[in-house]
């Protein structure tokens, strides 16, 4: 399996970023161009739950929607999904993604965190490149947390 990672620094505490990520209503409002809707279609966010992500117009030509099964939750820190349906499943199998929110230590960094995206994948369709577009979209979306939280 291959691995790809990326991260951005957010100007909000990790607890706040975690709360925003886990709340479907908030998540759907952060950057509708990238993610137009999120909902739990089974469960409440615990391992085994299914979460549907409907992607926005900025990336719809790449991926329209993704059904993801939550595998692991470290409360306040990270969530790991396996994609079980949607466009990504056709390109990569398996495709597992982890979103992490890591506090930045130090007096001047109390209100900052690192938002990390990590994918583990195996290309299943011929001529499919690594998921660079998914990485770029995820990092752009995470960076949107900064602007949204000002109004939240």
Secondary structure, 3 states (H helix, E strand, C coil): CEEEEEEEEECCCHHHHHHHHHCHHHHHHHCCCCEEEEEEEECCCCCCCEEEEEECCCCCCCCCEEEEEEEEEECCCEEEEEEEEEHHHHHEEEEEEEEEEEECCCHHHCCCEEEEEEEEEEECCCCCCCCHHHHHHHHHHHHHHHHHHCCC
